[in-house]
Amino acid sequence: MSGTILPYLTLGAILFCVGLYGALTKKNAVIVLLSIELMLNAANLNLVAFSKFSIAPSLQGQIFSLFNMTVAAAEVAIGIAILITLYRNKGTSNVDDMNELRK
């Protein structure tokens, strides 16, 4: 097995930091959801890298990564449904305006 795990972990850290920055600073709810997805994909990249470069390589990292993608897809579907409902009620996708559960 040749290569090193460092480039994968560096890319994963950069992707996670970009996603964290977007989730904490942006006002648009769609951008916040996209940033959360970017953070989940960075975690998936690290899972696959750790699985490939472990002492006894196995498919556990890939399987857990697929499970994580399934959870992320469900999270996006529910998040978009909530966002559409809030947009219909409030008329905006600004995160600051969505701080109440009732009108």
ABEGO torsion letter per residue (X at the ends): XBEBAAAAAAAAAAAAAAAAAAAAABABAAAAAAAAAAAAAAAAAAAAAAAAABABBBAAAAAAAAAAAAAAAAAAAAAAAAAAAAAAAAGBABAAABABABX
